[in-house]
Structure formats: C-alpha cells, structure tokens
Amino acid sequence: MRSLARRTVLLLVLALGLVGLDAGVAHAASAGTVSPATVHGSEFTFTCDINPGGATVYVAGRSWNVPVITPTAVDTTRTAISGTATQRLTFTRDGAPNTTYGYRCVWFSSPTSTTLAGKTTNSLEVTTGADTVLGANVDGSSRVACTPGTGGCTCDAQNVCTRAETFDEALARQDAAYAPGMLRLFYSGLPSTSCANDRNAQTRPVLISWKAAPADVSAGTYDATLNAWLSCFTKPTRVSYYHEPEDNFTTAGAQTAYRAAWDAFIDLVQAHPNHANLIPTLILSDWSLAAGSGRDWTGWYNPRVSELWWDVYGFNETDTNATNDQLMAAHQAQRPSLAASRGVGKPYGIGELGYNKASNRPAFLADAAAWARANDIVGMLYFDSIGTLGDHRLRDTASQAAWRTAIAG
C-alpha cells in the first residue's frame, strides 16, 4: 500500500446493504456518468461527469470490493458542486494490490447527509496492480567473531578470529539496517531440492536464479531436481534461469541454445502442480542496451517469459568527472531498459542496482525509488555486495537510512 500521506481520505459508509450500492432516488442532479479508471499499482483514479441540475450537491467517489466482502462501501471525501453545467470530478482510492473493485459516483444534499440523493447511471469495475517492492540481495561478505577450532574460523596475526557470516546472520544484519521487502537470491548452479534450505524457505517475495548448461536443460537432465525445487514455493515467486547470459552465450548458436533451454524450463513450470506460484523471469544486463555494447538484447530474449527484468549499473559515479553522475531518468535515456520490457509487453523490474559513490548515494537511492514507483515497476533490488563493477555495499548509515526510507515508501 502507498504511504498514508498519498492516500485519499476515505470514509466508511455504514449501514449500506448490497442494495445500498445502487439504491437512492436522484434528487438534485439530473445526470451523471463515470469513466474507466486508470491504475497505478494498488491505486486507481476515476472521473465522473456530473450535472447538478441547478442545485448544490455533494459528490463522492464510491468503491467496493468485487465480489462484495461485506455489505459496506467506501466513499471519498465529498466535493460540493453547483450550477447547471456538467462538471468533471476526479477521485482516487488506494486499495489493496491485485484486487477488483466496483466504483461509481454518488451525491448527497448536504455534507453530512446519509441519504443518497443520486448516483451515476453506470458503475464500472477495475482490478488494481501490484505495488512496487524494493529490496536487496543477501550479502554474506561480512565476518563475525568465532572460537578458534570451530568450523570456518580463522585467526589473523593479532589473534582476531573470525568466520564468514551465515545466510541467516547476513539477512538479520540487512533487516536491521533497512529491512528489504524482496530478496534477490542466487544459486551458482542447480538449486537445492530441500524446501528447508534458506533460499527456498523465505516468507517474503523473492527473485531466485539458477544455472546449468542449456543443452542439459533442454535434454531434461535436471527435470527431477527442478520439479522438486519448484514444489517449495508457497506464494508467487520469480524463478530465473541463468541471469545475465550475455557474456556466456555470445554466438548465434549459443543464443539459440539458451532460448531453447528457457523453452524447456517454461514447459516444466507450466506443467508443474505449483505453476500458479511460479513466475518465469528473464534477467538481462542493461549494458546490452548501451550504444557501445555491440549487442542486440533480443538474441537472449524468449517471449514466453512472464517478466523481463534488468541488472542496472554504470551511472558515471566512478569516473573522474564529478558533473556527469546520472540519476535514473538520465540513465534510462541512454540504456532504456524500461522501454525495452514494455515494448515487448512484459512487466519490468530491476534485479540488481548498484551505485558506488557513498557521498551521492542517499540522494541517488531516494531518486531511484521515486522513479520506480512513478513508473509502477514490479520491483527494484539493490545489489548490497562487492561485484565485478566495484563495492556497492550499503555500509554507511546515510545510505542505509535512505534505503530503509525508500523501502518503507
């Protein structure tokens, strides 16, 4: 749900049964119609054209769940209009994600009257989308104190003994820092078939990838392993085969084999008893869209995927020119990943986002989050790790606070 500051004040209309959604005799207004709504995530906006018929009436946008959950409706704050000309009013409701609502306009003879004076001649329905979810990968690069002789424990010359943090310790550290709403998880090869595995047992949304040779995937070599893994997810989960394939499958033949492996994986997903919880998601590098990359990203694109996400880096923040650092809109102008996904009719997300300059990063993160929500993207996941393009970790308190605020919305 969007923040309370952005929500239209809603008034619960009590004592309205199912008949109350349509009941009432037109009193002052002679005519009124409602137009189709526009949807932004879980929020929808609609307009009504109302003629007050020479009187003063108090108009509200009314909406209700479809099917009706309780015999009540929700009204916006009333707007007073008067005169003899038709007037257009706009109303917004921040509803629940992926929910169907009916809506229309109603009007009353006073600001407080509970007696319906009129209603639009029509009502319509709308289904909301999902809100943009922000999160991160789970970074295990920190080390924690340990007892010499225990598993993985090493001691330096000063006899300071540490070991790599576990998955649970890393996630707890990141939850304390900024509480990611979605997790980006990786298997470097085939996934674990244990549903108790940390990566398979998450209760929050995840985008999880795995790797194997395309020829083996197409041959069905790992079908048993993949079927067992796909059984683990009890809620909608984005599953991805071989993210950022561009450096690994460079020839036309290799790209064809990669796309064929996606066909085999999608066939497996669609035939799986748990298919309703599985979202096949392709993840490409936005460098493939840069003018100097020499790439055509469609060589790795399989149109059967459900969503097309991108890993987004390279905002000029690490070069010697301090004046050319990019925010997201400028970056998209040069590497138009959002336009690429929407151009082929696929929901868009950012699977990895990295920014190295700590001094600029809080402002960058705030801007990126605002851009993501303004464009209703599915999700944006920060790469809180050291990668091939540098150290993106959010170890400074200002960046952590900025990302926590961004995630909270």
N, C-alpha and C positions, 0 to 999 in steps of 0.2 A: 504494500500500500504506500502511496505517496505521503509526504510529511503533512502534519496537521495544518501547517501554515499555508499549504496549497489547496486544501480541501474546501469545497463549498460547504457552508454551514448547513447541516441537514436537520430537519425537524421530523420526528417520528409522528406520523398521523395515526392516532389511536382510534379505536372503536370503528374501524372500517373493515367490514367483512369483504368477501370476494366480490359481492355486488358493489361494494363501495368503490371499486376501481373504476367503474363505469357509471355509477348512479349519479343522479342530480339533474335538475332541470335548468336549462340555460336561462339566466336571469337578466343580465345586462348585455353581455357581449353577444353579438349576432352571429359571429363566425370565428373559427379558429382551426388551424391545421398545424401538425407537427411534421418536421422534415427528418430525413435519415441522419443518424448520429455519426460523428467522427470518433475514432477510438485512438487513445494514446495510452498504451499499457492497460492498466486496470481502470483508467479514467475515460469517461465518454462525455461528449458535448453534443447537445442538440438545440435546434431553434424551433420556435413556434411563431406563426403569424397570427396575431390576434386583433380583431376589430372590437373595441369596447362598446360600440353602439351608442356613443354619446354620453355614456356614464363613466364613472371611475370604478375600475375593478382591480383586484389584487391577484396577480398571476404567479403561480408556482410551477416549477417543473416537477412532475411526479414520476417515480420509477418504482418497480417492484421486481422481485425475483421471478423467473420463469423456469420451471413451474413454481407457483406460489408456495413459499415455505410456511408462512404464517399469514393470517388474514389482515395484514397491515401493508401500508405503502410508505415510502419516504418522499417527503416534499422538500424542495429547496426553500430558502427564504423568499417571501413574496415580493414581487415588484409591482408598484402601482402604475397604471396607465389610464389615460382618459382621452376623450375626443371621439371623432368619427372616422379617423383614418386607420388603416391597418398598420400595426406596428410589429416589428420583429424583435423577439426576446431570445436570449441565449442562456442556457442553463448547463451546468456541469455537475456530474456526480463522480466521485472517486469510489468505485465499487471494489469488489473482490476480483482477483485475477481469474481469467478463463471462466467467466460466469455470464449467463444470459439474463438480460433484464428486459422487461417491457417498460415503455415510457410514453408520456403524453404531457400536455399542459392542462392545468385546471385553474379556475379562478373563483374568487370569493368577493362578497360585497364589502368586506372590511378587513383590516389587517389581522384580526383575531377570530373572525367567524369560523366555526367548524362546519357550517352548512355550505355544501358545494353549490355555487351559482352557475357554473358552466364548465364545459370541457371541450377539448379539440374533437373534431368529428372523427379523427382517426387516432389510433395508437400504433406504435411500431415496436420492434424488438431489436436488440443489439447484443453481441457477445464480446466481452472485453478480452484483451490480450494479457500476456504475462508482463509483470513489471521487470525492468532491467535489474539484474542481480550482479553485484560486484563482489569480487573475492580475490583469491590468490592460489598459487601452488603451495604445497607443503615443503618447506625448505629444511633440510637436515644438516646444514653446514656448520651449525654451532657445536661446540664441545662442552661437556659437563664434567664436573668433578667425579672421580671414581676412586675405588680402592685398589691399590696395586695387586695384581694377580687375578683380578676379575676379568671377565670377557671383554676384549677390545680396549682394555685400559693400558695407556702408555704414559710414561713419565719423562719429563724433559730434564735438562741439566740442573735445574733448580729444584728438582723433585716435585714439580707440579704435575699431578696425574689427572689426565682427562680421557674421555672416550667420546665417540660420536653420539649425539642425541638420538633417541629413538623417534619413530614416526609420531607416537603419541606425545612425546615431550616437545617435539617441534611444533605440532599443531596446538598444543596448550600454550606454548610461548607466543605463537602468532594470534591465537584467540585473545590472549591478554593484551596484545599490542593493538589489534584493530578488528578482530572478530570477523573473518571473511565469511560472506554469505554463501559463496560457492567455492568449491575446491577444484583445482586443476591437478589431476593425478596421472602418473606415468608408470607404465611397465616398459622396461627396455627390451623385452622380448614377449613371450607368451604370458598371459595373465594367470594369476593363481586361481585354482578351481575351488579354493576354500572360501566359503561365504563369511567365515570369521576373520579373514585377512583384513588388515586395517584399510586397505584400499577398496575392498568390496563391501565393507560393513558401515559406511558412512550414512548418517541420517540426514545430512544436508545435501543440496544439489551438488553433483559432481560432473566434470568433463574428464573422461578417463581414456587413455590411449594405450595401444599395444602394438607390437611389431612382429613380423615374420616375413619370410621370403614370399613374394607374390605367387610364384609357381606352386609352392606348397599350400598356400591358402586356396588357390583355385582348384587344386587336386583334392581338397577335402582332408588333407593330412591331419589337421588340427580340429576337425569338426567336434569331436568328443570333448576336447578341452574347452573350446569356445562355448559349446552348448551348456556345459556345467557352469562356466563363468557367467554367462548371460542369465542364468537362473537366480543369481544372487540379488538382483536389484529389485527392491520392493516399491520403488517410486520412479517417476520418469528420470532417466539417466542418459547422458550423452556419451555414446561409445564411438571411439575413433580408431581407425586403422592407419598406422604409420603416418603420424603427423609430420608436417614439413618434409614432404617427399622429394622436393625439387633437387636437392643435392645428391640424392641417392639413385634416382631414376632419370637419367639425363637424355637418353636416346629415345627416338620414336618407339622403338620396340619395347624398351623398358617402361615407358609411359603406358603403352597399350597393356602390358602385363599388370601394371599397377592398377589401372582402371578395371581390368578383369578380376583382380583379387577383391576389389570393392564390390563387384557384382556378386561374387561368391559369398562375401561376408553379409551383404544385404539380403541375399536369398536365405541365409541362415537365420538372420534376425527376423525376417518376415514370417518364417515358418516356426519360429520358437513359441512355445506356450506363453512366454513372458513378453511377447513382442510389444504389447501396449506400453510397457515401461522403457522401451529401448529407442533411442533417437540416434540413428547413424549420422555422424557429424564429421565432415572433412575439414581439416585444418591445414591451411597453406601459409606461406611466408609472404608478408606484404612487400618484401624486397622484389618478389616476382612481378610486381606492378610498376617498379621504378623504371624510368626511361633507360637507365644504363644496365639493367639486369640481363638484357638479351633473351628474356624468357617470354613464353606465351602460357599463362597460367592454366588455360583450358586444356593443355596437354595432360594435366593430372586430375582434371575435374570429371567426376562421374555424376550425371544429372539425377541419378537415383538417390543420392544422399538427401537426408531430410533438412540439414542445415549446413551452411558454409561459413566457417569461422577463419580468422586470420591471426597470425602472430605479428605484432606491430612494434617495431623498433626504429631507431635512427631518426631522432628529432633534432639533429645537428647540435646536441647539447655537449658533445665531447670534442668538437673541433676548436680551433683557436679563435674563431670569430664569435665574439660574445653577443653579437647583434642579430644573428640569424637563427637562434633557437626557435623551434616550432611548437605551437600548440596543436591540438588535434585537427582543427579545421584546416589549417595550412598544410599539415601533413597529409590529410586526405586529398587535398588538391593535387599533390604530387604522386601519391600512391592510393588511388581511390578504391580501397577495399570494400567500403560500404556500398558504393555504386556497383561494384562487381557482383557482390552477393545479391543485391536487389535486382540487378539486371537480368539474373537468371532465376528470379523468383524464389530465392532462398532466404530464410531468416539469418541474420548476421550477428556474430559475436566476435569478441577478441579473446583468444585463448591464452596469449601471453602479451603483456605490456611491460616494457622496461624503459627506465629513464635513470641516467647515471648521475646527473649533477644535483647533489643534495641541496645546494642553495636555492635552486629554482624548483625543486621537486614538489614541495607542498602546493604551490600555485598551479603547477602542471597537473597534479592529481585532481585538484578541485575542478579545473577546466575540463579535464578528460571525463570526469564523472558527469558534469553538467551536459557535455556534448553527447555522452552515451544516452542519458535519459531524454534529452531533447529529440534524439533520433530514434527512440524506442528500440534500441538494440536488445538482444536477448541477454547478453551478459558481457562483462569485461573483467578479466582475471589478471592481476598483477603478477609478474614473474619475480618473486621475492628471493632471488638466488644470484649466484655468480654464474654467468653464462659465457658463451663464446664472444659476446659483444661487450663484456665488462661486468662490473659489480653493480647489480641493480637492487641490492638488499635494502630494505627499509629499516635501517638500524638507528637512524636519528629520530629523536622524539617528535620533531616537527612533521616529518613525513608520515610517521605512524599516526599522529593525531589527524593529519589531513586525510589519510586513507580511511581511518575509523569514521570520521565525519562523513566522508563520501559514501561509504558503505551503508551507513545509517540512513542516508537520504535526507 
